[in-house]
Amino acid sequence: MTTTSEVLVLSGAAGAGKSTACVAIAGRVPGACAIDGDTLSSARRAWDYDEYWAFTMRVCADVLRNGLVPVICGIGMPGQVFPAADAAGLRVDMLALVCDPDTIRHRVAERGYGGAWQHPEKHVAVDRELRDAAARAPHRFATFDTSLHGIDETADATVEWVSAAVVRCAAAAVR
């Protein structure tokens, strides 16, 4: 890569706040390119997560070549994302938006999310797995509990996370 090889992944179960945070990032962080994971997944085979993340990392490499830091906003587990990034020679900084199980159940039921409302416990399980996840070098992983913070506070924290990464990547590109 000519600039940096860092990709940001904003993950979380359905209802955790990914889409809201993605909208907050778009246009607010110069140097970042926010991409809704649902848009990317609509172009791929359903439920082939390895292929999806390999494709997503190719898209990220293209974004990086254009001098922007890609921010993928979508459900992704470290065990899917990190191997795809390794294969592409990319480094991932992943932020998982998590929230308490009752909040997930409520948000999924309230909003529907396609057919997600039919299986809210799957999304509770995704949240639980993300809470227990960790990263290995060179990747980074952190969580942010959206059930403890309002929408604006979550959006601001996410924008701050992306902004810090853009500054870090710009400094790395100068070296």
C-alpha positions as CSV (number, residue, x, y, z in Angstrom):
1,M,0.0,0.0,0.0
2,T,1.2,3.5,-0.7
3,T,-0.3,5.1,2.3
4,T,-1.3,2.8,5.1
5,S,-2.7,-0.7,5.4
6,E,-5.2,-0.1,8.3
7,V,-8.8,-1.0,7.9
8,L,-11.5,-0.1,10.5
9,V,-14.3,-2.5,11.1
10,L,-17.3,-1.3,13.2
11,S,-19.1,-4.4,14.2
12,G,-22.0,-5.4,16.5
13,A,-25.2,-7.4,16.6
14,A,-28.3,-6.2,14.9
15,G,-29.6,-3.2,16.9
16,A,-26.2,-2.3,18.5
17,G,-26.0,1.0,16.6
18,K,-23.7,0.3,13.6
19,S,-25.9,2.0,11.0
20,T,-26.4,5.1,13.2
21,A,-22.7,5.3,13.8
22,C,-22.0,4.8,10.1
23,V,-24.2,7.7,9.2
24,A,-22.5,9.8,11.9
25,I,-19.1,9.0,10.4
26,A,-20.1,9.8,6.8
27,G,-19.0,13.3,5.9
28,R,-17.8,14.1,9.4
29,V,-14.3,12.6,9.3
30,P,-12.1,13.8,6.4
31,G,-9.9,11.0,5.1
32,A,-12.4,8.3,6.1
33,C,-14.6,6.3,3.7
34,A,-17.6,4.8,5.6
35,I,-19.1,1.8,3.9
36,D,-22.3,0.0,5.0
37,G,-21.5,-3.7,5.2
38,D,-25.1,-4.5,4.0
39,T,-24.3,-2.8,0.7
40,L,-21.2,-5.0,0.2
41,S,-23.0,-8.1,1.3
42,S,-25.8,-7.6,-1.3
43,A,-23.2,-8.2,-4.0
44,R,-21.9,-11.5,-2.5
45,R,-23.2,-15.0,-2.0
46,A,-25.5,-15.3,1.0
47,W,-23.9,-16.6,4.2
48,D,-20.4,-17.2,2.8
49,Y,-18.7,-15.1,5.4
50,D,-15.1,-16.1,4.4
51,E,-15.8,-15.0,0.8
52,Y,-17.6,-11.9,2.0
53,W,-14.7,-10.7,4.1
54,A,-12.1,-11.6,1.4
55,F,-14.2,-9.5,-1.0
56,T,-14.5,-6.7,1.6
57,M,-10.8,-6.6,2.2
58,R,-10.2,-6.2,-1.6
59,V,-12.6,-3.3,-1.6
60,C,-10.7,-1.9,1.4
61,A,-7.4,-2.2,-0.4
62,D,-8.9,-0.2,-3.3
63,V,-10.1,2.5,-0.9
64,L,-6.6,2.6,0.7
65,R,-5.0,3.0,-2.7
66,N,-7.2,6.1,-3.1
67,G,-5.7,7.6,0.1
68,L,-8.7,7.1,2.3
69,V,-9.1,4.9,5.5
70,P,-12.0,2.4,4.9
71,V,-14.5,2.0,7.7
72,I,-16.7,-1.1,7.2
73,C,-19.9,-0.9,9.3
74,G,-21.4,-4.3,9.6
75,I,-21.7,-7.6,11.5
76,G,-18.3,-9.3,11.6
77,M,-16.6,-11.6,14.0
78,P,-12.9,-11.4,14.6
79,G,-12.5,-15.0,13.5
80,Q,-13.8,-14.0,10.1
81,V,-12.3,-10.6,9.7
82,F,-8.8,-11.1,10.9
83,P,-7.9,-14.0,8.7
84,A,-9.2,-12.2,5.6
85,A,-7.2,-9.1,6.5
86,D,-4.1,-11.3,7.1
87,A,-4.5,-12.8,3.6
88,A,-4.8,-9.4,2.1
89,G,-1.9,-8.0,4.0
90,L,-4.0,-5.5,5.9
91,R,-4.2,-4.6,9.6
92,V,-7.7,-4.2,11.3
93,D,-8.7,-1.9,14.1
94,M,-12.1,-3.3,15.1
95,L,-14.6,-1.6,17.4
96,A,-17.6,-3.8,18.5
97,L,-20.7,-2.0,19.6
98,V,-22.3,-4.1,22.2
99,C,-25.4,-3.7,24.4
100,D,-27.3,-5.7,27.0
101,P,-29.4,-8.6,25.8
102,D,-32.8,-7.0,26.6
103,T,-31.8,-3.9,24.5
104,I,-30.9,-6.1,21.6
105,R,-34.1,-8.1,21.8
106,H,-36.1,-4.9,22.0
107,R,-34.4,-3.1,19.1
108,V,-34.6,-6.2,16.9
109,A,-38.3,-6.7,17.6
110,E,-39.0,-3.0,17.2
111,R,-37.2,-2.5,13.9
112,G,-37.5,-5.9,12.3
113,Y,-34.2,-5.9,10.4
114,G,-35.6,-8.1,7.7
115,G,-36.1,-11.4,9.3
116,A,-33.8,-10.8,12.2
117,W,-36.8,-10.3,14.5
118,Q,-37.6,-14.0,14.1
119,H,-34.3,-15.0,15.8
120,P,-33.3,-12.4,18.4
121,E,-31.3,-14.9,20.4
122,K,-28.9,-15.3,17.5
123,H,-28.1,-11.6,17.8
124,V,-27.8,-11.9,21.6
125,A,-25.2,-14.7,20.9
126,V,-23.3,-12.5,18.4
127,D,-23.2,-9.7,21.1
128,R,-21.9,-12.2,23.7
129,E,-19.2,-13.5,21.3
130,L,-18.1,-10.0,20.6
131,R,-17.8,-9.2,24.3
132,D,-15.6,-12.2,24.7
133,A,-13.4,-11.5,21.7
134,A,-9.8,-10.3,21.5
135,A,-7.3,-9.4,18.8
136,R,-3.9,-10.7,18.1
137,A,-1.1,-8.5,16.7
138,P,-1.1,-6.7,14.4
139,H,-4.9,-6.2,14.8
140,R,-6.7,-4.2,17.5
141,F,-10.1,-4.9,19.1
142,A,-12.2,-2.9,21.6
143,T,-15.8,-2.7,22.6
144,F,-18.2,0.2,23.3
145,D,-21.4,-0.5,25.2
146,T,-24.2,1.4,23.5
147,S,-26.8,0.4,26.2
148,L,-24.8,2.7,28.6
149,H,-24.7,5.6,26.2
150,G,-27.2,7.6,24.2
151,I,-27.2,7.8,20.4
152,D,-25.3,11.1,20.3
153,E,-22.7,9.9,22.7
154,T,-22.2,6.7,20.7
155,A,-22.0,8.6,17.5
156,D,-19.4,11.0,19.0
157,A,-17.3,8.1,20.4
158,T,-17.3,6.4,17.1
159,V,-16.4,9.5,15.2
160,E,-13.5,10.0,17.7
161,W,-12.3,6.4,17.1
162,V,-12.3,6.9,13.3
163,S,-10.7,10.4,13.6
164,A,-7.9,8.9,15.8
165,A,-7.3,6.2,13.2
166,V,-7.1,8.7,10.3
167,V,-4.5,10.7,12.2
168,R,-2.6,7.5,13.0
169,C,-2.7,6.4,9.4
170,A,-1.6,9.8,8.1
171,A,1.4,9.8,10.5
172,A,2.3,6.3,9.4
173,A,2.1,7.4,5.7
174,V,4.6,10.2,6.4
175,R,7.2,7.8,7.9
